[in-house]
Amino acid sequence: MTQLKSSMAGSVFTVNVNVGDNVEVGQVVMVLESMKMEIPVEAEVAGKVTEINANVGDFVNEGDTLVTITE
Amino acid sequence: MKKVLIANRGEIASRVIRTCKRLGIETVAVYSEADAEMPFVKEADHAFLIGPPPIQQSYLKGQEIIEIAIRENVDAIHPGYGILSENATFVEQVQKAGITFIGPDATTIQKMGDKIEARQTMQRASVPVVPGTDEGVSTLEEAKRIAAEIGYPIMLKASAGGGGVGMIRCEDEQALGQQFDSVKNRAKMYFGSDAVFLEKFISNARHIEVQVFGDYHGNIVHLFERNCSVQRRNQKVIEESPSPSLSEEARAQLFEAAVNAAKAVNYKNAGTVEFIVDENEQIYFLEMNTRLQVEHPITEEVTGYDLVEWQIEVARGNELPVIDQQQIELSGHALEFRVYAEDPITFMPSPGEITKLDLGNDDDVRIDNGYAENGKVTPFYDPLISKVIVHAATREEAIEKSKAYLATLNIEGLKTNLPLFSEILNEESFIQGAYTTSIIANWLEAQKGEKVN
């Protein structure tokens, strides 16, 4: 199980996956927006998305878990 | 005009308040919960909370801002730059409420805000535009066909975009295929319209813009040019006026084209006509910004005029303070450095608390600052902390003075791009004044090379 964490504080701009989706390494699963810049959150491992912890518009802090992927 | 509401935040709100105070005009600030402790809130005569931190829930709530303006009996609203400054609907609503908008009229804003329409307007006025499409491109097939005709690399741009957002460079057909839907989707999300167009990417170009001003009496003048070629992610970092290494012939062409562009839309108030100048000094219209620009202070330094005061005079219905172009003189050389809360190498945002803010004490250097020590730079707005503006008799002196001053600046608690400035100031192409919009990208490439070696 791998948890993708936010690298900085920002808002969730898009959520590109659903629970149950299979993702590849490097796939953009979420896009955050911080200081008018879009920051892609990429899957670090391949596997199935088992949990999504943030919705579009939510504010997240650095270190918050965004998506959980089970290999 | 006795009372002005500033529909903005940070350094530009402080900047507008400063001129209003000097002119004896009362000021009203609006602020979000994230900005309650910002200097501009304290500097204004009155301040009102408008909502939570996200910009959509605070500074972009035009109707609520207008309601505050009505309640407070303000005569005019100054929009600063960004946020609502180029929102034609907001301008109409302000005027409908019987309040003066300090900026151009809604029709001009709309015309120039739509980049496709702006291109068409400029072509009709015989102002040269970058080769590209004159209509929105709706399908990838169409985009590929046109790009093949124009020749790669091309810039794919959102028609309603601006500020470097909603544009991407495509090196080849494959890149265009990968980016087309993404730019359309982003354009829809950010700007409410998915219209996109293509422009040829002009290599080894300089980004040079001309400050123009118009009034309600038919007068239009320019206040010389600014070279804004030091950019990262299509956003400006260092600007200078006048532009180095520009022939007098090209300079005259720029001024003529800019004034013609302003005349073509019967321009009123402050505006900027942006151009791309290629290696052969061929000039191309890029876009017109219908507002005061972030980099307006360097024009103020080399002309000696207060552009916010000019804006207020025009909005009052008065003639421009100077209507004879020959009387507007350029004096010395000015540089502006945008201090951003970001990593100086990756340019990734670096929100956080400013634990130390030592801006030095050189009375001869202008600082347009937005933050106080212990203030928080939040992720909700742009990363601009302060602007350092240095004016001297010559470009060489301005560079030396900048180096000396920037070395004394100390900002702690978050990452800033301060280290980048000294690197650029020591770059040979910058020193020679021969740099292009690739200067930062080239410097980063050279850094990588050095690391490998």
Contacts between the chains, C-beta under 8 A, distances in Angstrom:
chain1	res1	chain2	res2	distance
A	8	B	348	7.4
A	8	B	349	6.2
A	8	B	350	7.8
A	8	B	351	6.8
A	8	B	379	7.0
A	9	B	351	5.4
A	9	B	378	7.7
A	9	B	379	4.6
A	10	B	349	7.6
A	10	B	379	4.6
A	11	B	54	6.7
A	11	B	379	7.3
A	11	B	380	7.7
A	13	B	189	7.9
A	33	B	379	8.0
A	34	B	349	4.5
A	34	B	351	6.6
A	34	B	379	4.1
A	35	B	341	7.2
A	35	B	342	7.4
A	35	B	349	3.9
A	35	B	351	6.5
A	35	B	379	5.7
A	35	B	380	8.0
A	35	B	381	6.9
A	35	B	382	6.0
A	35	B	383	4.4
A	36	B	163	7.8
A	36	B	165	7.0
A	36	B	381	7.4
A	36	B	382	5.1
A	36	B	383	7.7
A	37	B	233	7.7
A	37	B	348	7.6
A	37	B	349	5.6
A	38	B	186	8.0
A	39	B	348	7.4
A	39	B	349	7.7
A	57	B	54	7.9
A	59	B	53	7.9
A	59	B	54	7.7
